[in-house]
């Protein structure tokens, strides 16, 4: 990513403008390249953490974690950079947060009923288990029958 940013920056800004910018003299060449390298390291470790999370949690949980990350990004953009959020944006954020809370409460109640920790050792999504018929508790079997009745 550092190399890509350097090449694109030199092409878009022009080689003289890019390397002649104040940041190179203000922070020095080494520090400026570190600032270009830092986002690439963050992206690498974020991707690595997603692979690790997938070993222990279902895909839906990872997807919801990605939504939380987006909400945090929007909130920090509003807080730090003064981005404008209108009423519709705020309602959307509140609804999304309430849905995430509801999902987590559902998972905790479901895990408490089954007598195990949420997502412990699961490598597949609960929805896939229900649709394929691979269930591990009586409540899952009842839910699978209810889903089957809804399809008819």
FENDA-V36477 format. One record per residue. N is the residue number from 1. RES is the residue in one small letter. PSI is psi in degrees with one decimal (none if undefined). NEAR is the number of other ideal C-beta (glycine too) atoms within 10 Angstrom. Layout:
# FENDA-V36477
N&RES&PSI&NEAR, N&RES&PSI&NEAR
This chain:
# FENDA-V36477
1&x&-36.4&14, 2&x&-45.2&15, 3&x&-42.4&10, 4&x&-46.4&10, 5&x&-38.6&15, 6&x&-45.5&16, 7&x&-47.8&11, 8&x&-42.3&11, 9&x&-41.0&16, 10&x&-35.3&14, 11&x&-42.9&10, 12&x&-47.0&9, 13&x&-18.1&13, 14&x&141.2&11, 15&x&-42.9&10, 16&x&-43.4&9, 17&x&-38.3&11, 18&x&-52.7&17, 19&x&-12.2&14, 20&x&5.0&11, 21&x&154.9&13, 22&x&-26.8&7, 23&x&-33.1&13, 24&x&-39.2&14, 25&x&-33.7&10, 26&x&-45.8&9, 27&x&-14.7&13, 28&x&160.1&11, 29&x&-45.8&11, 30&x&-48.4&8, 31&x&-37.9&12, 32&x&-42.2&17, 33&x&-34.0&15, 34&x&-38.1&13, 35&x&-29.8&13, 36&x&-29.8&17, 37&x&-30.7&15, 38&x&-48.3&12, 39&x&-33.6&12, 40&x&-39.6&14, 41&x&-41.9&12, 42&x&-44.8&11, 43&x&-40.6&11, 44&x&-49.5&11, 45&x&-30.4&10, 46&x&-43.5&11, 47&x&-41.0&9, 48&x&-42.5&10, 49&x&-33.3&12, 50&x&-39.3&12, 51&x&-39.0&9, 52&x&-42.9&9, 53&x&-37.8&15, 54&x&-21.2&13, 55&x&-24.6&8, 56&x&-18.1&13, 57&x&154.8&18, 58&x&163.4&21, 59&x&-35.8&15, 60&x&-39.4&15, 61&x&-41.6&20, 62&x&-39.2&16, 63&x&-42.5&10, 64&x&-36.5&18, 65&x&-36.5&14, 66&x&-36.4&12, 67&x&-40.7&14, 68&x&-40.9&12, 69&x&-40.8&11, 70&x&-40.0&11, 71&x&-42.1&15, 72&x&-40.4&10, 73&x&-44.3&10, 74&x&-44.0&16, 75&x&-44.4&14, 76&x&-35.1&11, 77&x&-39.0&13, 78&x&-43.7&15, 79&x&-48.0&9, 80&x&-46.5&8, 81&x&-3.3&7, 82&x&27.5&7, 83&x&146.5&12, 84&x&130.8&7, 85&x&120.8&13, 86&x&-178.3&8, 87&x&-41.5&7, 88&x&-39.9&8, 89&x&-43.5&13, 90&x&-41.4&11, 91&x&-41.6&10, 92&x&-41.8&14, 93&x&-42.0&16, 94&x&-44.5&10, 95&x&-42.6&10, 96&x&-44.8&16, 97&x&-40.6&14, 98&x&-38.4&10, 99&x&-38.9&12, 100&x&-42.6&15, 101&x&-44.3&10, 102&x&-44.0&10, 103&x&-44.8&14, 104&x&-39.2&13, 105&x&-41.1&10, 106&x&-46.0&11, 107&x&-41.2&17, 108&x&-42.9&12, 109&x&-40.9&11, 110&x&-41.3&16, 111&x&-37.1&14, 112&x&-36.9&11, 113&x&-33.0&11, 114&x&-13.3&15, 115&x&27.0&7, 116&x&170.0&14, 117&x&149.5&11, 118&x&134.9&17, 119&x&13.3&16, 120&x&113.4&10, 121&x&4.7&8, 122&x&137.7&16, 123&x&-1.9&11, 124&x&163.8&11, 125&x&143.8&16, 126&x&-36.6&19, 127&x&-41.1&12, 128&x&-40.1&12, 129&x&-42.8&16, 130&x&-44.9&17, 131&x&-30.4&12, 132&x&-12.4&10, 133&x&1.4&10, 134&x&90.3&11, 135&x&159.8&15, 136&x&7.1&12, 137&x&164.4&13, 138&x&-36.7&10, 139&x&-34.3&12, 140&x&-38.1&17, 141&x&-43.7&13, 142&x&-42.0&11, 143&x&-39.4&15, 144&x&-40.8&17, 145&x&-39.1&10, 146&x&-41.9&11, 147&x&-40.0&12, 148&x&-39.2&12, 149&x&-35.0&8, 150&x&-29.9&7, 151&x&-24.4&6, 152&x&none&4
